[in-house]
Amino acid sequence: MSVSNWFETFNNNIQISNPTVETIAYRYKRMTRQLNRDFWITESETAHSLYVGSYGRDTDIHVSDIDMLFQLPYSVYERYNAYTNNGQSALLQAVKNSIEKTYKSYMKADGQVIVISFDDGIVFELVPTFINKDDSYTFADSNNGGSWRITNPKPEITEIRKKNDEWNKNLKRLARMAKSWKDKWSVPMGGLLIDTMAYNFLSTWPYRDKSYMYYDWMSRDFFKYLSGLNDQQDYWLSPGARQYVWRKGNFTSKAKQCYNLALEAIEKETTYPTTSKSKWKEIYGTKFPS
C-alpha cells in the first residue's frame, strides 16, 4: 500500500458508518415530528430542527453525543419569559415531556439541554431555541435562576462546508484526523476548536487542493502549526460566525511530540514502511492501518 492508500483507509476507518447515520436520522426525525406535533401542529419530520456541533459540521468521528436544535414558536418564548421564577427550567421540562411521548429512553433536562440516552450509546443533546432576526438562536439556560443566551451555529456549518468543497474535501478530513489524534493523546481541545484550527491552518497551507498523497505532509505541517501557537492565547474565532472558541488546556507540547513523530514516519516511508505506519499509528491510534 502507498502512503495515499494508508491515509485513505484511515479516513474511511474513522467515518461514522452508514447504518449508524441511518439510526441517528431515524431518531432525529421521530423526535422532530413529535415536537412539531406539540408546538407547531404539523407532522413534519424535518422542519424546525438542525444538527449542530461536530455532527452538524460533519467533522465527527464519534456518535456518543449528537447535538440538535429545535426551533419553537415565539409565542412559547413569550409564555416562559413571563414566568417570575426560572421559566427556562419550565420550558426544558415541557420539551422533555413532549419527547417522552415518542421515546422512553433515559432522559433528563440538564441546564441548557434535554439529554436523551439510548442503550446503544448514542446520546442526543437537544436544545430548544427561538430564531432571532439575524438568524442566530436564543436558548434557555436554567442554571442560576434562569437566563436566555445566544448561539449562532449556521455560519460555522456553512463556512466549513464551503471551504471543504473549495479545498478538495481536506478540511473535514483533517478535522476528523485531528479528533482521532485528540482521542489517542488525550489532547484538551473541544470539537469546535479543532475544526477552527484545521480551518485556520488550511487557509494558508499551499497544498490544500491536493489529496491523500499529501496527507503525511498535511499531518506534519498541521502539528508544526499547532506547536507554534502562543500558549498564552485564550481563545480563537470560529469560522463564519466568528464566535469565541476557548482553550481548554495546553495542546502545543503534544503537537510538538507528534510533529517529531511525523518527521520520523515520513523519513521511513520508502525504506521502512512498516516502521513508518507504526509511527502514524502512534499518532492517530488503532484505526490507522497496520
C-alpha positions as CSV (number, residue, x, y, z in Angstrom):
1,M,0.0,0.0,0.0
2,S,1.2,3.5,-0.8
3,V,1.1,6.5,1.6
4,S,-2.0,7.6,-0.3
5,N,-3.7,4.3,0.4
6,W,-2.7,4.4,4.1
7,F,-4.4,7.7,4.7
8,E,-7.5,6.9,2.5
9,T,-8.0,3.7,4.5
10,F,-7.5,5.6,7.8
11,N,-10.1,8.2,6.8
12,N,-12.6,5.5,5.8
13,N,-12.0,3.8,9.2
14,I,-12.9,6.9,11.2
15,Q,-16.0,7.8,9.3
16,I,-19.3,7.1,11.1
17,S,-20.8,4.0,9.5
18,N,-23.9,4.3,7.2
19,P,-26.1,2.1,9.5
20,T,-25.3,4.4,12.4
21,V,-26.0,7.5,10.4
22,E,-29.4,6.0,9.4
23,T,-30.2,5.2,13.1
24,I,-29.4,8.8,14.1
25,A,-31.5,10.2,11.3
26,Y,-34.5,7.9,12.2
27,R,-34.4,9.1,15.9
28,Y,-33.9,12.7,14.9
29,K,-36.9,12.6,12.6
30,R,-39.1,10.9,15.2
31,M,-38.3,13.5,17.8
32,T,-38.7,16.3,15.3
33,R,-42.2,15.0,14.3
34,Q,-43.3,14.8,17.9
35,L,-42.1,18.3,18.8
36,N,-43.7,19.7,15.6
37,R,-47.0,18.0,16.6
38,D,-47.0,19.6,20.0
39,F,-45.6,23.0,19.3
40,W,-46.3,23.7,15.6
41,I,-49.4,21.5,14.8
42,T,-47.6,19.8,11.9
43,E,-46.4,16.3,11.1
44,S,-43.1,17.3,9.5
45,E,-40.0,15.2,10.4
46,T,-37.5,17.8,9.3
47,A,-39.0,21.3,9.8
48,H,-37.6,23.4,12.7
49,S,-34.7,21.0,13.5
50,L,-31.0,21.4,12.9
51,Y,-28.0,19.2,13.6
52,V,-25.2,21.3,15.2
53,G,-21.9,20.6,16.9
54,S,-19.3,18.4,15.3
55,Y,-22.1,16.1,13.8
56,G,-23.8,19.1,12.2
57,R,-20.4,20.3,10.8
58,D,-19.8,16.8,9.5
59,T,-16.4,16.5,11.3
60,D,-17.4,14.0,14.0
61,I,-15.8,10.6,14.4
62,H,-18.0,9.5,17.3
63,V,-21.7,9.1,17.8
64,S,-21.8,9.4,21.6
65,D,-23.2,12.9,21.5
66,I,-25.5,14.3,18.8
67,D,-26.2,18.0,19.2
68,M,-29.6,19.1,17.9
69,L,-31.5,22.4,17.9
70,F,-35.3,22.6,17.7
71,Q,-36.9,26.0,17.0
72,L,-40.0,26.8,18.9
73,P,-42.7,29.5,18.1
74,Y,-42.0,32.9,19.5
75,S,-45.3,32.7,21.5
76,V,-43.7,29.9,23.5
77,Y,-40.8,32.2,24.4
78,E,-43.3,34.9,25.5
79,R,-45.1,32.4,27.7
80,Y,-42.0,31.2,29.5
81,N,-40.2,34.5,29.6
82,A,-43.2,35.8,31.6
83,Y,-42.5,33.4,34.5
84,T,-41.4,35.1,37.7
85,N,-39.1,32.2,38.6
86,N,-37.0,30.2,36.1
87,G,-39.3,29.9,33.1
88,Q,-36.2,28.4,31.4
89,S,-36.4,25.3,33.6
90,A,-40.2,25.0,32.9
91,L,-39.5,25.3,29.1
92,L,-36.9,22.5,29.2
93,Q,-39.4,20.3,31.2
94,A,-42.2,21.0,28.6
95,V,-39.9,19.9,25.7
96,K,-38.8,16.9,27.7
97,N,-42.4,15.9,28.2
98,S,-43.1,16.1,24.5
99,I,-40.2,13.9,23.5
100,E,-41.2,11.3,26.1
101,K,-44.3,10.7,24.1
102,T,-42.1,9.1,21.5
103,Y,-39.0,7.9,23.4
104,K,-38.9,6.4,26.9
105,S,-35.1,6.2,26.9
106,Y,-33.2,7.6,29.8
107,M,-33.8,11.3,29.7
108,K,-33.1,14.4,31.8
109,A,-33.3,18.2,31.4
110,D,-29.9,19.5,32.3
111,G,-29.0,23.1,32.4
112,Q,-29.4,24.1,28.8
113,V,-30.3,20.8,27.1
114,I,-32.6,17.8,27.1
115,V,-30.4,14.7,27.2
116,I,-31.8,11.6,25.6
117,S,-29.6,8.5,26.1
118,F,-30.1,5.3,24.1
119,D,-29.0,1.8,25.0
120,D,-26.5,1.6,22.1
121,G,-24.5,4.5,23.5
122,I,-25.9,7.2,21.2
123,V,-26.9,10.3,23.2
124,F,-28.9,13.2,21.8
125,E,-28.4,16.6,23.4
126,L,-31.4,18.7,22.3
127,V,-31.6,22.5,22.8
128,P,-35.0,24.2,22.5
129,T,-34.4,27.5,20.7
130,F,-36.1,30.6,19.3
131,I,-34.9,32.1,16.0
132,N,-33.7,35.7,16.0
133,K,-33.8,38.3,13.2
134,D,-30.1,37.8,12.4
135,D,-30.7,34.0,12.1
136,S,-29.0,33.3,15.4
137,Y,-30.9,31.5,18.1
138,T,-31.9,32.3,21.7
139,F,-31.9,29.3,24.1
140,A,-32.8,28.7,27.7
141,D,-30.2,28.3,30.5
142,S,-31.9,27.1,33.6
143,N,-28.7,27.5,35.8
144,N,-28.5,30.1,38.5
145,G,-32.2,31.0,38.4
146,G,-32.6,31.0,34.7
147,S,-31.5,33.2,31.8
148,W,-31.6,33.5,28.0
149,R,-28.5,33.0,25.9
150,I,-27.5,33.3,22.2
151,T,-25.9,30.8,19.8
152,N,-25.1,31.1,16.1
153,P,-24.1,27.8,14.6
154,K,-25.3,28.2,11.0
155,P,-22.4,30.4,9.7
156,E,-19.9,27.9,11.0
157,I,-21.7,25.0,9.3
158,T,-21.9,27.0,6.0
159,E,-18.4,28.2,6.0
160,I,-16.9,24.8,6.8
161,R,-19.0,23.2,4.0
162,K,-18.0,25.9,1.6
163,K,-14.2,25.7,2.3
164,N,-14.3,21.9,2.4
165,D,-15.6,22.0,-1.2
166,E,-13.0,24.6,-2.2
167,W,-10.2,22.7,-0.6
168,N,-10.8,19.3,-2.2
169,K,-12.6,17.8,0.9
170,N,-9.4,18.3,3.0
171,L,-10.9,20.4,5.8
172,K,-13.4,17.9,7.2
173,R,-10.9,15.1,6.8
174,L,-8.2,16.9,8.6
175,A,-10.6,17.8,11.4
176,R,-11.6,14.1,11.8
177,M,-8.0,13.0,11.8
178,A,-7.2,15.6,14.4
179,K,-10.0,14.3,16.6
180,S,-8.5,10.8,16.3
181,W,-5.2,12.3,17.5
182,K,-7.1,14.0,20.3
183,D,-8.5,10.7,21.5
184,K,-5.2,8.9,21.2
185,W,-3.2,11.6,23.1
186,S,-6.0,12.9,25.4
187,V,-5.5,16.4,23.9
188,P,-7.5,19.1,25.8
189,M,-9.3,20.5,22.8
190,G,-13.0,20.7,22.1
191,G,-14.5,19.8,18.7
192,L,-15.1,23.4,17.6
193,L,-11.6,24.4,18.5
194,I,-10.2,21.5,16.4
195,D,-12.3,22.5,13.5
196,T,-11.2,26.1,13.8
197,M,-7.6,25.1,13.9
198,A,-7.9,22.9,10.9
199,Y,-9.7,25.8,9.1
200,N,-7.0,28.4,10.1
201,F,-4.2,26.1,9.1
202,L,-5.6,25.1,5.7
203,S,-6.3,28.8,4.9
204,T,-2.6,29.3,4.2
205,W,-1.3,25.7,3.5
206,P,-0.1,25.7,-0.1
207,Y,-1.2,22.1,-0.8
208,R,-4.8,22.3,0.3
209,D,-6.0,21.4,-3.1
210,K,-4.1,18.1,-3.1
211,S,-5.5,14.7,-1.8
212,Y,-4.4,11.7,0.2
213,M,-0.8,11.6,-1.3
214,Y,-0.1,14.8,0.6
215,Y,-1.7,13.7,3.9
216,D,1.6,12.8,5.5
217,W,2.9,16.4,4.8
218,M,-0.5,17.8,5.9
219,S,-0.3,16.0,9.2
220,R,3.3,17.1,9.8
221,D,2.7,20.7,8.9
222,F,-0.5,20.8,11.0
223,F,1.3,19.6,14.1
224,K,4.0,22.1,13.5
225,Y,1.4,24.8,13.1
226,L,-0.3,23.8,16.4
227,S,3.0,23.5,18.3
228,G,3.9,27.1,17.3
229,L,0.8,28.7,18.6
230,N,1.0,31.0,21.6
231,D,0.4,29.1,24.9
232,Q,-1.0,32.3,26.4
233,Q,-3.7,32.8,23.8
234,D,-7.1,32.0,25.5
235,Y,-9.5,31.9,22.5
236,W,-9.8,31.9,18.7
237,L,-12.6,33.0,16.4
238,S,-14.8,30.3,14.8
239,P,-15.1,30.1,11.0
240,G,-18.1,32.0,9.7
241,A,-19.7,33.0,12.9
242,R,-16.5,34.5,14.5
243,Q,-17.6,33.4,17.9
244,Y,-15.1,32.9,20.7
245,V,-13.8,29.4,20.9
246,W,-12.0,28.9,24.2
247,R,-8.8,27.0,25.0
248,K,-9.4,24.1,27.4
249,G,-5.7,23.4,28.2
250,N,-2.2,23.2,26.8
251,F,-2.0,21.3,23.5
252,T,1.2,22.6,22.0
253,S,3.5,20.2,23.7
254,K,1.6,17.2,22.4
255,A,1.5,18.7,19.0
256,K,5.3,19.1,19.1
257,Q,5.7,15.5,20.1
258,C,3.6,14.4,17.2
259,Y,5.4,16.7,14.8
260,N,8.6,14.9,15.6
261,L,6.9,11.5,15.2
262,A,5.5,12.6,11.8
263,L,9.1,13.6,10.7
264,E,10.2,10.1,11.6
265,A,7.3,8.5,9.8
266,I,7.9,10.4,6.6
267,E,11.6,9.7,6.7
268,K,10.9,5.9,6.8
269,E,8.0,5.7,4.4
270,T,10.1,4.4,1.5
271,T,12.8,2.3,3.2
272,Y,10.9,1.0,6.3
273,P,7.1,1.3,5.5
274,T,6.1,-0.9,8.5
275,T,8.0,1.3,10.9
276,S,6.5,4.4,9.2
277,K,3.0,3.1,9.7
278,S,3.7,2.3,13.3
279,K,4.7,5.9,13.8
280,W,1.4,7.1,12.2
281,K,-0.5,4.6,14.4
282,E,1.3,6.0,17.4
283,I,0.0,9.4,16.4
284,Y,-3.5,8.6,15.3
285,G,-4.4,5.4,17.1
286,T,-5.6,1.9,16.2
287,K,-7.7,2.9,13.2
288,F,-4.6,3.8,11.2
289,P,-3.9,0.7,9.1
290,S,-1.1,-1.7,10.1
